[in-house]
């Protein structure tokens, strides 16, 4: 069975990175988890900082929930106060613990010092490192997910190379470099399939 990973708000915010992470999950590499708190924060940030209307933000989140109906973790509130990570991120760690997750994927790795997570058996991974791990484990799966991301892109339509360029700007440049090293800078032309997670 695929391992459970908790996705922090900041890795779900950017459209390109979120789409890649969720496509890799949909293909079976791992099981994504989040919480109601994360989704509320995501909706707020998409409206305030990304310029989405509330309707579009809710539609995007609804697509995520429809694709992964078992992803949301609940019932973790009693764990929050006793945790030793950054106070604003305690709800993330609490949900990851309660959900039995093995890793938290976040840009804010410094907010989860080793002493705050080691006793729970949870690793903290930058999305770049997380995707590199998936590429090592499932190279063809990841390549297919990226091709599908390009093939199904709309408003705007994106080429394979444009998807990689957006991922580089999203902060996972080493992952993009490794993809290009293994598979080249252009898609082999295969047509991707699968749902779209973005509006």
Backbone as ProteinMPNN parsed JSONL, in Angstrom:
{"seq_chain_A": "XXXXXXXXXXXXXXXXXXXXXXXXXXXXXXXXXXXXXXXXXXXXXXXXXXXXXXXXXXXXXXXXXXXXXXXXXXXXXXXXXXXXXXXXXXXXXXXXXXXXXXXXXXXXXXXXXXXXXXXXXXXXXXXXXXXXXXXXXXXXXXXXXXXXXXXXXXXXXXXXXXXXXXXXXXXXXXXXXXXXXXXXXXXXXXXXXXXXXXX", "coords_chain_A": {"N_chain_A": [[0.843, -1.2, 0.0], [0.487, 2.26, -0.748], [2.413, 4.814, 0.832], [1.443, 7.108, 3.499], [1.337, 10.63, 3.223], [1.53, 13.92, 4.488], [0.354, 16.926, 3.232], [1.371, 20.163, 3.386], [-0.05, 23.49, 3.578], [1.462, 25.313, 2.024], [2.608, 23.843, -0.062], [0.488, 23.167, -1.575], [-0.447, 25.479, -2.607], [0.726, 26.799, -4.926], [-0.079, 26.471, -8.349], [1.161, 24.782, -10.34], [2.957, 23.118, -8.889], [1.238, 21.917, -6.995], [-0.453, 20.513, -8.724], [1.327, 18.656, -9.871], [2.177, 17.193, -7.573], [-0.275, 16.053, -6.786], [-1.025, 14.573, -9.015], [0.997, 12.639, -9.075], [0.368, 11.364, -6.721], [-2.225, 10.422, -7.355], [-1.563, 8.537, -9.222], [-0.606, 6.556, -7.651], [1.737, 6.579, -6.11], [1.919, 7.579, -3.501], [-0.175, 8.252, -0.613], [-2.081, 11.072, -0.29], [-2.592, 13.458, 2.328], [-4.424, 15.937, 4.144], [-5.826, 18.602, 6.109], [-8.853, 20.057, 7.519], [-8.15, 22.571, 8.53], [-5.884, 23.156, 6.992], [-7.055, 23.335, 4.439], [-8.803, 25.493, 4.761], [-6.951, 27.531, 5.221], [-5.607, 27.385, 2.785], [-7.639, 28.154, 0.951], [-8.08, 30.789, 1.82], [-5.545, 31.942, 1.282], [-5.358, 31.613, -1.487], [-7.322, 33.353, -2.358], [-6.555, 35.834, -1.209], [-3.86, 36.211, -1.992], [-3.287, 34.973, -4.452], [-5.179, 35.939, -6.125], [-7.516, 34.638, -6.848], [-11.045, 34.202, -7.189], [-13.387, 33.608, -4.525], [-15.14, 31.612, -5.272], [-13.705, 30.229, -7.294], [-11.506, 29.368, -5.825], [-12.755, 27.663, -3.987], [-13.75, 25.794, -5.785], [-11.435, 24.633, -6.778], [-10.423, 23.422, -4.443], [-12.544, 21.713, -3.956], [-12.263, 19.964, -6.126], [-9.918, 18.664, -5.388], [-10.786, 17.368, -3.048], [-12.747, 15.706, -4.082], [-11.232, 14.035, -5.706], [-9.626, 12.762, -3.849], [-11.119, 11.41, -1.564], [-10.619, 10.351, 0.961], [-8.641, 11.833, 2.095], [-8.735, 13.895, 4.001], [-7.911, 14.698, 7.315], [-9.279, 14.412, 10.52], [-10.232, 15.269, 13.927], [-7.958, 15.788, 15.474], [-7.495, 17.803, 17.253], [-6.982, 17.686, 20.04], [-4.3, 17.122, 20.245], [-2.755, 19.305, 19.64], [-1.777, 21.358, 21.471], [0.29, 20.188, 22.95], [2.557, 19.96, 21.392], [5.87, 20.593, 19.985], [6.779, 22.03, 17.837], [6.933, 24.934, 15.62], [4.555, 27.26, 16.771], [2.469, 28.124, 14.994], [2.367, 26.077, 13.224], [1.596, 23.834, 14.523], [-0.892, 22.633, 14.243], [-0.616, 21.344, 11.825], [1.341, 19.347, 12.303], [-0.023, 17.955, 14.305], [-2.25, 16.949, 12.902], [-0.928, 15.34, 11.052], [0.232, 13.418, 12.734], [-2.081, 12.255, 13.88], [-3.241, 11.263, 11.602], [-1.566, 9.222, 10.924], [0.623, 9.673, 9.268], [3.685, 9.379, 7.432], [5.416, 11.299, 6.575], [5.781, 14.841, 6.374], [5.185, 17.139, 3.911], [6.573, 20.104, 3.059], [7.426, 23.564, 2.538], [8.354, 24.892, 4.701], [10.494, 23.747, 6.327], [12.163, 24.322, 8.468], [10.503, 24.996, 10.512], [9.795, 22.73, 11.75], [11.583, 21.308, 13.798], [13.979, 18.614, 14.347], [13.677, 17.463, 16.945], [11.029, 17.856, 17.45], [9.567, 16.078, 15.969], [10.703, 13.54, 15.828], [10.042, 11.602, 17.781], [7.59, 10.784, 16.953], [7.951, 9.426, 14.66], [7.926, 10.717, 12.202], [8.966, 12.141, 9.187], [10.341, 15.179, 7.807], [9.972, 16.824, 4.813], [11.189, 18.788, 2.178], [9.398, 19.88, -0.718], [10.841, 19.525, -3.085], [12.794, 17.567, -2.439], [11.056, 15.519, -1.772], [9.748, 14.992, -4.219], [11.961, 14.223, -5.727], [12.578, 11.845, -4.445], [10.3, 10.337, -5.136], [10.703, 10.227, -7.86], [13.013, 8.67, -7.999], [12.005, 6.268, -7.004], [9.774, 5.7, -8.633], [10.202, 6.203, -11.574], [9.013, 6.134, -14.227], [6.315, 6.485, -13.663], [6.3, 9.09, -12.577], [7.223, 10.555, -14.782], [5.133, 10.044, -16.595], [3.063, 11.328, -15.222], [3.85, 14.013, -15.393], [3.753, 14.395, -18.158], [1.012, 14.032, -18.549], [0.095, 16.206, -17.117], [0.871, 18.331, -18.746], [-0.535, 17.661, -21.098], [-3.222, 17.885, -20.431], [-3.559, 20.466, -19.648], [-5.169, 23.629, -19.345], [-6.194, 26.944, -20.129], [-3.851, 28.634, -19.145], [-3.022, 26.609, -22.064], [-0.332, 24.38, -21.739], [2.944, 23.478, -22.724], [5.031, 20.549, -22.394], [7.645, 21.373, -21.699], [7.071, 23.9, -20.712], [5.564, 23.281, -18.436], [7.6, 22.139, -16.876], [9.212, 24.412, -16.606], [7.573, 26.044, -15.06], [7.469, 24.532, -12.738], [10.135, 24.739, -11.963], [10.254, 27.466, -11.309], [8.594, 27.32, -9.156], [10.131, 26.363, -7.126], [11.342, 23.871, -7.134], [13.672, 23.193, -8.533], [15.906, 21.418, -8.688], [14.664, 18.969, -8.9], [13.438, 19.275, -11.415], [15.766, 19.482, -12.976], [16.774, 16.87, -12.681], [14.728, 15.347, -13.824], [14.938, 16.255, -16.481], [17.522, 15.4, -17.027], [17.209, 12.644, -16.974], [15.146, 12.104, -18.812], [15.225, 13.923, -20.858], [14.628, 17.226, -22.282], [12.249, 17.573, -23.509], [8.941, 16.301, -23.988], [8.13, 12.9, -24.889], [6.025, 12.889, -26.518], [3.825, 11.421, -25.803], [0.399, 11.057, -25.001], [-1.166, 12.396, -22.249], [-3.37, 11.411, -19.576], [-6.107, 11.771, -17.26], [-7.576, 13.372, -14.365], [-8.028, 16.926, -13.882], [-6.695, 19.035, -11.414], [-6.948, 21.66, -10.986], [-8.506, 24.883, -11.411]], "CA_chain_A": [[0.0, 0.0, 0.0], [1.237, 3.511, -0.814], [2.609, 5.407, 2.154], [0.703, 8.345, 3.703], [2.11, 11.868, 3.334], [0.703, 15.09, 4.781], [0.727, 18.059, 2.395], [1.158, 21.45, 4.041], [-0.715, 24.483, 2.737], [2.347, 26.002, 1.088], [2.9, 23.038, -1.251], [-0.762, 23.08, -2.327], [-0.808, 26.827, -3.046], [1.119, 27.018, -6.314], [-0.852, 25.588, -9.222], [1.968, 23.761, -11.012], [3.474, 22.153, -7.918], [0.115, 21.149, -6.455], [-0.919, 19.593, -9.756], [2.292, 17.558, -9.964], [2.094, 16.366, -6.371], [-1.521, 15.298, -6.749], [-0.998, 13.579, -10.089], [1.863, 11.546, -8.628], [-0.435, 10.625, -5.738], [-3.315, 9.73, -8.043], [-0.977, 7.39, -9.913], [-0.385, 5.504, -6.672], [3.04, 6.624, -5.445], [1.698, 7.822, -2.076], [-1.535, 8.671, -0.264], [-2.018, 12.431, 0.236], [-3.485, 13.861, 3.411], [-4.469, 17.326, 4.581], [-6.841, 18.79, 7.158], [-9.74, 21.189, 7.311], [-7.391, 23.8, 8.778], [-5.047, 23.402, 5.816], [-7.89, 23.753, 3.317], [-9.268, 26.856, 5.049], [-5.805, 28.405, 4.979], [-5.369, 27.388, 1.343], [-8.662, 28.986, 0.325], [-7.799, 32.179, 2.179], [-4.352, 32.41, 0.58], [-5.648, 31.692, -2.917], [-8.112, 34.563, -2.579], [-5.812, 37.036, -0.817], [-2.536, 36.378, -2.6], [-3.239, 34.491, -5.837], [-6.161, 36.663, -6.905], [-8.672, 33.833, -7.233], [-12.304, 34.461, -6.505], [-13.714, 32.57, -3.553], [-15.77, 30.513, -6.009], [-12.663, 29.438, -7.957], [-10.718, 28.704, -4.786], [-13.553, 26.546, -3.475], [-13.838, 24.778, -6.828], [-10.149, 23.924, -6.794], [-10.38, 22.557, -3.262], [-13.531, 20.668, -4.18], [-11.674, 18.977, -7.031], [-8.992, 17.876, -4.579], [-11.549, 16.505, -2.139], [-13.419, 14.683, -4.886], [-10.223, 13.085, -6.182], [-9.061, 12.036, -2.709], [-12.146, 11.544, -0.521], [-10.123, 9.9, 2.264], [-7.423, 12.581, 2.419], [-8.878, 14.84, 5.106], [-7.716, 14.191, 8.674], [-10.073, 15.122, 11.518], [-10.133, 14.754, 15.281], [-6.592, 15.924, 15.995], [-7.393, 19.019, 18.06], [-6.43, 17.445, 21.365], [-2.85, 16.938, 20.193], [-2.068, 20.522, 19.205], [-1.09, 22.143, 22.501], [1.452, 19.521, 23.514], [3.619, 19.786, 20.404], [7.003, 21.49, 20.183], [7.189, 22.726, 16.616], [6.477, 26.315, 15.563], [3.139, 27.279, 17.182], [1.52, 28.257, 13.882], [2.35, 24.839, 12.447], [1.258, 22.686, 15.366], [-2.068, 21.93, 13.7], [-0.127, 20.48, 10.744], [1.956, 18.171, 12.915], [-1.064, 17.193, 15.002], [-3.029, 16.21, 11.908], [-0.065, 14.296, 10.488], [0.328, 12.357, 13.743], [-3.382, 11.585, 14.002], [-3.509, 10.57, 10.35], [-0.606, 8.154, 10.704], [1.47, 10.011, 8.128], [5.108, 9.114, 7.583], [6.189, 12.473, 6.175], [5.108, 16.111, 6.108], [5.806, 17.814, 2.779], [6.411, 21.523, 3.352], [8.556, 24.459, 2.311], [8.778, 25.417, 6.006], [11.137, 22.64, 7.042], [12.771, 24.807, 9.713], [9.474, 25.122, 11.549], [9.603, 21.405, 12.347], [12.904, 20.797, 14.183], [13.978, 17.158, 14.549], [13.179, 17.047, 18.257], [9.566, 17.982, 17.502], [8.905, 15.054, 15.157], [11.371, 12.23, 15.855], [9.349, 10.623, 18.626], [6.37, 10.355, 16.264], [8.323, 8.693, 13.456], [7.536, 11.501, 11.036], [10.026, 12.882, 8.515], [9.968, 16.457, 7.213], [10.579, 16.853, 3.484], [10.943, 19.847, 1.204], [8.749, 19.246, -1.875], [11.856, 19.119, -4.056], [13.339, 16.281, -2.008], [9.973, 14.537, -1.848], [9.556, 14.612, -5.615], [13.146, 13.472, -6.143], [12.407, 10.483, -3.924], [9.305, 9.647, -5.964], [11.334, 9.991, -9.154], [13.902, 7.516, -7.835], [11.206, 5.063, -6.786], [8.799, 5.464, -9.709], [10.57, 7.147, -12.632], [8.052, 6.207, -15.321], [5.083, 7.052, -13.113], [6.468, 10.543, -12.476], [7.28, 11.074, -16.144], [3.773, 10.003, -17.14], [2.279, 12.364, -14.549], [4.236, 15.305, -15.964], [3.2, 14.449, -19.509], [-0.43, 14.235, -18.416], [-0.107, 17.577, -16.653], [0.949, 19.185, -19.927], [-1.55, 17.299, -22.091], [-4.57, 18.27, -19.994], [-3.568, 21.856, -19.172], [-6.104, 24.545, -19.994], [-6.248, 28.324, -19.623], [-3.424, 28.426, -20.53], [-2.447, 25.325, -22.436], [1.103, 24.391, -21.478], [3.75, 22.393, -23.254], [5.803, 19.814, -21.383], [8.751, 22.216, -21.236], [6.499, 24.988, -19.918], [5.255, 22.706, -17.128], [8.86, 22.044, -16.136], [9.647, 25.768, -16.273], [6.755, 26.508, -13.93], [7.92, 23.814, -11.548], [11.399, 25.345, -11.551], [9.924, 28.72, -10.622], [7.896, 26.983, -7.908], [11.093, 26.045, -6.079], [11.801, 22.48, -7.184], [14.556, 23.185, -9.691], [16.737, 20.214, -8.747], [13.782, 17.919, -9.428], [13.334, 19.509, -12.854], [17.055, 19.109, -13.57], [16.896, 15.414, -12.714], [13.785, 14.88, -14.843], [15.514, 16.531, -17.794], [18.695, 14.54, -17.18], [16.777, 11.267, -17.239], [14.188, 11.94, -19.902], [15.351, 14.971, -21.849], [13.915, 18.468, -21.997], [10.954, 17.575, -24.184], [8.141, 15.086, -23.862], [8.224, 11.982, -26.026], [4.821, 13.037, -27.324], [2.72, 10.604, -25.296], [-0.753, 11.818, -24.543], [-1.491, 12.112, -20.863], [-4.769, 11.345, -19.196], [-6.342, 11.963, -15.837], [-8.348, 14.546, -13.985], [-7.306, 18.154, -13.586], [-6.943, 19.424, -10.033], [-6.94, 23.113, -10.917], [-9.58, 25.522, -12.173]], "C_chain_A": [[0.877, 1.249, 0.0], [1.302, 4.157, 0.563], [1.853, 6.728, 2.276], [1.628, 9.54, 3.908], [1.16, 13.031, 3.561], [1.235, 16.276, 3.982], [0.36, 19.357, 3.095], [0.537, 22.434, 3.049], [0.203, 25.032, 1.668], [2.721, 25.167, -0.13], [1.65, 22.822, -2.104], [-1.155, 24.413, -2.952], [-0.496, 27.049, -4.521], [0.485, 25.998, -7.24], [-0.007, 24.462, -9.805], [2.436, 22.692, -10.038], [2.354, 21.293, -7.348], [-0.369, 20.117, -7.463], [0.021, 18.396, -9.873], [2.192, 16.626, -8.767], [0.85, 15.487, -6.38], [-1.607, 14.272, -7.875], [-0.133, 12.377, -9.704], [1.133, 10.704, -7.581], [-1.531, 9.819, -6.417], [-2.809, 8.487, -8.768], [-0.569, 6.28, -8.956], [0.935, 5.524, -5.945], [2.9, 6.801, -3.936], [0.247, 8.214, -1.869], [-1.471, 10.071, 0.342], [-3.017, 12.652, 1.365], [-3.353, 15.357, 3.652], [-5.537, 17.408, 5.651], [-7.765, 19.931, 6.774], [-9.036, 22.51, 7.531], [-6.523, 24.159, 7.581], [-5.896, 23.917, 4.656], [-8.468, 25.146, 3.525], [-8.153, 27.855, 4.768], [-5.499, 28.502, 3.485], [-6.37, 28.283, 0.629], [-8.393, 30.463, 0.586], [-6.61, 32.725, 1.39], [-4.573, 32.522, -0.924], [-6.434, 32.956, -3.248], [-7.274, 35.81, -2.32], [-4.568, 37.278, -1.653], [-2.452, 35.92, -4.05], [-4.278, 35.162, -6.727], [-7.341, 35.845, -7.387], [-9.922, 34.342, -6.529], [-12.544, 33.342, -5.502], [-14.334, 31.362, -4.245], [-14.72, 29.622, -6.668], [-11.792, 28.707, -6.945], [-11.464, 27.491, -4.244], [-13.681, 25.429, -4.51], [-12.552, 23.96, -6.883], [-10.045, 22.957, -5.616], [-11.387, 21.417, -3.393], [-13.023, 19.578, -5.11], [-10.698, 18.073, -6.284], [-9.741, 16.891, -3.701], [-12.269, 15.393, -2.892], [-12.43, 13.615, -5.339], [-9.696, 12.202, -5.064], [-10.019, 12.133, -1.513], [-11.69, 11.113, 0.864], [-8.932, 10.716, 2.75], [-7.544, 13.417, 3.69], [-8.774, 14.148, 6.462], [-8.534, 15.048, 9.629], [-9.761, 14.565, 12.904], [-8.773, 14.858, 15.931], [-6.42, 17.093, 16.968], [-6.755, 18.824, 19.417], [-4.931, 17.283, 21.4], [-2.084, 18.245, 20.048], [-1.215, 21.143, 20.3], [0.178, 21.49, 23.03], [2.637, 19.399, 22.581], [4.662, 20.891, 20.499], [7.523, 22.137, 18.901], [6.714, 24.175, 16.682], [4.977, 26.358, 15.874], [2.15, 27.353, 16.027], [1.425, 26.999, 13.029], [1.981, 23.621, 13.282], [0.049, 21.926, 14.845], [-1.661, 20.984, 12.572], [0.462, 19.199, 11.32], [0.912, 17.313, 13.617], [-1.88, 16.356, 14.022], [-2.209, 15.08, 11.293], [0.075, 13.119, 11.45], [-0.964, 11.548, 13.771], [-3.71, 10.779, 12.746], [-2.538, 9.451, 10.033], [0.344, 8.405, 9.551], [2.946, 9.766, 8.442], [5.966, 10.33, 7.286], [5.253, 13.667, 6.051], [5.876, 16.795, 4.986], [5.519, 19.304, 2.918], [7.635, 22.301, 2.911], [9.145, 24.935, 3.636], [9.445, 24.33, 6.844], [11.721, 23.084, 8.379], [11.763, 24.935, 10.847], [9.184, 23.798, 12.251], [10.968, 20.821, 12.719], [12.846, 19.309, 14.5], [13.378, 16.718, 15.874], [11.662, 17.13, 18.368], [8.85, 16.841, 16.791], [9.473, 13.644, 15.331], [10.596, 11.189, 16.652], [8.071, 10.096, 17.979], [6.678, 9.575, 14.982], [7.935, 9.39, 12.173], [8.753, 12.237, 10.489], [9.46, 14.192, 7.971], [10.7, 16.574, 5.884], [10.194, 18.112, 2.722], [10.314, 19.199, -0.035], [9.735, 18.807, -2.954], [12.436, 17.752, -3.705], [12.292, 15.179, -2.103], [9.776, 14.057, -3.282], [10.766, 13.858, -6.164], [13.072, 12.027, -5.654], [11.412, 9.696, -4.775], [9.876, 9.326, -7.341], [12.28, 8.794, -9.094], [13.107, 6.214, -7.738], [10.357, 4.689, -7.995], [9.082, 6.383, -10.898], [9.535, 7.254, -13.746], [6.73, 6.802, -14.858], [5.174, 8.573, -13.062], [6.503, 11.167, -13.861], [5.895, 11.099, -16.776], [2.894, 11.089, -16.522], [2.588, 13.737, -15.121], [3.705, 15.46, -17.383], [1.692, 14.691, -19.47], [-0.743, 15.652, -17.978], [-0.067, 18.55, -17.827], [-0.217, 18.925, -20.878], [-2.941, 17.778, -21.717], [-4.654, 19.716, -19.521], [-4.517, 22.702, -20.013], [-5.98, 25.912, -19.336], [-5.1, 28.647, -18.666], [-3.045, 26.975, -20.786], [-0.931, 25.419, -22.291], [1.771, 23.221, -22.18], [4.458, 21.691, -22.099], [6.925, 20.685, -20.827], [8.246, 23.385, -20.402], [6.076, 24.508, -18.536], [6.518, 22.623, -16.287], [9.367, 23.421, -15.736], [8.856, 26.32, -15.093], [7.139, 25.792, -12.64], [9.249, 24.369, -11.056], [11.143, 26.64, -10.78], [9.244, 28.461, -9.282], [8.845, 26.537, -6.807], [11.579, 24.616, -6.049], [12.723, 22.275, -8.387], [15.412, 21.939, -9.809], [15.934, 19.015, -9.255], [13.651, 18.055, -10.938], [14.626, 19.105, -13.553], [17.187, 17.595, -13.709], [15.935, 14.799, -13.731], [14.382, 15.072, -16.236], [16.744, 15.669, -18.058], [18.281, 13.12, -17.575], [15.99, 11.12, -18.527], [14.337, 12.963, -21.024], [14.463, 16.16, -21.523], [12.541, 18.526, -22.634], [10.242, 16.252, -23.956], [8.35, 14.2, -25.076], [6.969, 11.994, -26.887], [3.652, 12.208, -26.864], [1.602, 11.492, -24.787], [-1.107, 11.431, -23.119], [-2.987, 12.082, -20.632], [-4.882, 11.62, -17.706], [-7.096, 13.247, -15.572], [-7.433, 15.752, -13.839], [-7.693, 18.57, -12.178], [-7.066, 20.937, -9.887], [-8.075, 23.664, -11.758], [-9.002, 26.28, -13.342]], "O_chain_A": [[1.902, 1.285, 0.68], [0.366, 4.057, 1.356], [1.639, 7.407, 1.271], [2.588, 9.467, 4.676], [0.116, 13.128, 2.916], [2.422, 16.593, 4.047], [-0.812, 19.622, 3.364], [0.594, 22.23, 1.836], [-0.215, 25.206, 0.523], [3.119, 25.731, -1.149], [1.748, 22.345, -3.234], [-2.097, 24.471, -3.743], [-1.376, 27.449, -5.284], [0.504, 24.8, -6.958], [-0.419, 23.302, -9.767], [2.329, 21.499, -10.32], [2.502, 20.077, -7.229], [-0.662, 18.977, -7.1], [-0.431, 17.255, -9.964], [2.13, 15.407, -8.927], [0.914, 14.311, -6.022], [-2.204, 13.211, -7.698], [-0.496, 11.233, -9.978], [1.264, 9.481, -7.558], [-1.74, 8.652, -6.083], [-3.536, 7.503, -8.91], [-0.225, 5.182, -9.393], [1.244, 4.577, -5.223], [3.681, 6.232, -3.173], [-0.477, 8.477, -2.83], [-0.861, 10.245, 1.397], [-4.125, 12.113, 1.36], [-2.309, 15.957, 3.397], [-6.092, 16.387, 6.056], [-7.499, 20.675, 5.83], [-9.286, 23.473, 6.806], [-6.434, 25.326, 7.199], [-5.486, 24.848, 3.963], [-8.61, 25.904, 2.566], [-8.382, 28.897, 4.153], [-5.17, 29.576, 2.982], [-5.981, 29.09, -0.215], [-8.472, 31.286, -0.326], [-6.664, 33.847, 0.885], [-4.036, 33.426, -1.565], [-6.231, 33.56, -4.301], [-7.283, 36.741, -3.125], [-4.253, 38.42, -1.987], [-1.625, 36.43, -4.806], [-4.264, 34.979, -7.944], [-8.096, 36.301, -8.245], [-9.855, 34.85, -5.409], [-11.971, 32.259, -5.619], [-14.085, 30.222, -3.853], [-14.824, 28.397, -6.611], [-11.387, 27.567, -7.173], [-10.88, 26.422, -4.064], [-13.717, 24.251, -4.152], [-12.589, 22.738, -7.02], [-9.627, 21.81, -5.78], [-11.109, 20.288, -2.988], [-13.318, 18.4, -4.908], [-10.655, 16.866, -6.518], [-9.376, 15.718, -3.618], [-12.386, 14.272, -2.397], [-12.756, 12.428, -5.353], [-9.359, 11.039, -5.288], [-9.748, 12.862, -0.56], [-12.322, 11.48, 1.854], [-8.278, 10.33, 3.719], [-6.55, 13.624, 4.386], [-9.449, 13.153, 6.725], [-8.489, 16.276, 9.557], [-9.112, 13.527, 13.038], [-8.464, 14.095, 16.846], [-5.315, 17.34, 17.451], [-6.053, 19.713, 19.901], [-4.337, 17.304, 22.477], [-0.882, 18.285, 20.308], [-0.039, 21.426, 20.074], [1.065, 22.192, 23.516], [3.638, 18.784, 22.947], [4.393, 21.975, 21.015], [8.602, 22.73, 18.899], [6.151, 24.597, 17.693], [4.207, 25.583, 15.306], [1.099, 26.713, 16.073], [0.517, 26.864, 12.209], [2.047, 22.493, 12.794], [-0.027, 20.706, 14.99], [-2.286, 19.941, 12.381], [0.125, 18.1, 10.88], [0.956, 16.085, 13.535], [-2.165, 15.188, 14.284], [-2.73, 13.993, 11.043], [0.041, 11.961, 11.033], [-0.945, 10.32, 13.696], [-4.374, 9.744, 12.816], [-2.659, 8.798, 8.997], [0.822, 7.461, 8.922], [3.387, 9.928, 9.58], [7.124, 10.387, 7.701], [4.089, 13.528, 5.674], [7.083, 17.007, 5.097], [4.362, 19.722, 2.897], [8.748, 21.774, 2.906], [10.307, 25.338, 3.689], [8.997, 24.035, 7.952], [11.766, 22.296, 9.324], [12.144, 24.976, 12.017], [8.425, 23.748, 13.219], [11.462, 19.93, 12.027], [11.794, 18.792, 14.878], [12.657, 15.723, 15.933], [11.072, 16.543, 19.274], [7.649, 16.652, 16.986], [8.8, 12.663, 15.015], [10.505, 10.031, 16.246], [7.531, 9.077, 18.409], [5.762, 9.117, 14.298], [7.648, 8.74, 11.168], [9.485, 12.882, 11.241], [8.263, 14.304, 7.709], [11.922, 16.438, 5.837], [9.016, 18.458, 2.632], [10.666, 18.068, -0.37], [9.491, 17.827, -3.658], [12.554, 16.881, -4.567], [12.602, 14.045, -2.47], [9.652, 12.858, -3.53], [10.609, 12.949, -6.979], [13.457, 11.102, -6.368], [11.648, 8.532, -5.097], [9.572, 8.282, -7.92], [12.34, 7.998, -10.031], [13.487, 5.195, -8.313], [10.234, 3.514, -8.341], [8.271, 7.26, -11.198], [9.209, 8.363, -14.171], [6.096, 7.551, -15.601], [4.237, 9.267, -13.456], [5.877, 12.202, -14.089], [5.527, 12.079, -17.424], [2.077, 11.699, -17.211], [1.679, 14.545, -15.315], [3.256, 16.541, -17.764], [1.162, 15.465, -20.267], [-1.734, 16.236, -18.415], [-0.87, 19.48, -17.898], [-0.815, 19.864, -21.403], [-3.758, 18.05, -22.597], [-5.702, 20.151, -19.045], [-4.646, 22.512, -21.222], [-5.698, 26.021, -18.143], [-5.345, 28.91, -17.489], [-2.783, 26.211, -19.857], [-0.324, 26.418, -22.675], [1.232, 22.115, -22.225], [4.476, 22.185, -20.972], [7.133, 20.728, -19.615], [8.93, 23.817, -19.475], [6.211, 25.246, -17.561], [6.51, 22.996, -15.114], [9.898, 23.585, -14.637], [9.417, 26.991, -14.226], [7.131, 26.396, -11.568], [9.467, 24.46, -9.848], [11.742, 26.877, -9.731], [9.314, 29.292, -8.377], [8.418, 26.349, -5.667], [12.164, 24.18, -5.058], [12.575, 21.321, -9.151], [15.628, 21.446, -10.916], [16.466, 18.154, -9.956], [13.743, 17.064, -11.663], [14.591, 18.46, -14.601], [17.656, 17.098, -14.733], [16.288, 13.843, -14.421], [14.338, 14.166, -17.068], [16.979, 15.254, -19.193], [18.926, 12.482, -18.406], [16.144, 10.136, -19.251], [13.643, 12.874, -22.036], [13.648, 16.106, -20.602], [11.753, 19.424, -22.337], [10.876, 15.216, -23.757], [8.702, 14.677, -26.154], [6.846, 11.232, -27.845], [2.58, 12.273, -27.466], [1.845, 12.552, -24.211], [-1.322, 10.255, -22.827], [-3.764, 12.655, -21.395], [-3.883, 11.691, -16.99], [-7.234, 14.098, -16.45], [-6.219, 15.613, -13.69], [-8.856, 18.477, -11.787], [-7.266, 21.439, -8.781], [-8.55, 23.017, -12.691], [-9.745, 26.891, -14.111]]}, "name": "protein", "num_of_chains": 1, "seq": "XXXXXXXXXXXXXXXXXXXXXXXXXXXXXXXXXXXXXXXXXXXXXXXXXXXXXXXXXXXXXXXXXXXXXXXXXXXXXXXXXXXXXXXXXXXXXXXXXXXXXXXXXXXXXXXXXXXXXXXXXXXXXXXXXXXXXXXXXXXXXXXXXXXXXXXXXXXXXXXXXXXXXXXXXXXXXXXXXXXXXXXXXXXXXXXXXXXXXXX"}
